[in-house]
Amino acid sequence: MLLVRRLTPEDLDAFRDVRLRALTDTPENYGSIAAAERAQTDEEWLARLAGDAWFAAFDDGRAVGLVAGRARDGDWILYSMWVAAEARGQGLGAKLAGEVRSAAEADGAREVWLHVAEDNDRARRLYLKLGFIATGDLEPMPNDITRRRERLYLPVTAGSSK
């Protein structure tokens, strides 16, 4: 059975496991590398959990998806979205993004925004399907300046626009 929920400090091991799996599976889509995060202490992992809103999708108790959200200047940023290969195609990406959107709405945010790699067609299609709007604003990927990413945004409160 699939369950999506916000992570708590009690989820430290599951959080670390799913984050490292994401970084290992598709390292090109993140601004960090698994080796660096693997070396972090429990306290560093717990600080990350406390600092942002992290949500995971669980299948029979094993985390198979992850996303984070963070308030920034009246808006929220959605980042670190990942769904394990064996769990793709079941709507988990939409559910995970929905959790960030709900947290942003509860916080009074005007919009949720994100960056998506220009060549990550699957993620881009998902975000556009969920109502995110492409801005055309491109910048180099933090971990590979030969690739670019685009900023997309999603209005979440009445009257918000870009």
Secondary structure, 3 states (H helix, E strand, C coil): CEEEEECCHHHHHHHHHHHHHHHHHCHHHCCCCHHHHHCCCHHHHHHHHHHCEEEEEEECCEEEEEEEEEEECCEEEEEEEEECHHHCCCCHHHHHHHHHHHHHHHCCCCEEEEEEECCCHHHHHHHHHCCCEEEEEEEEECCEEEEEEEEEEEECCCCCCC
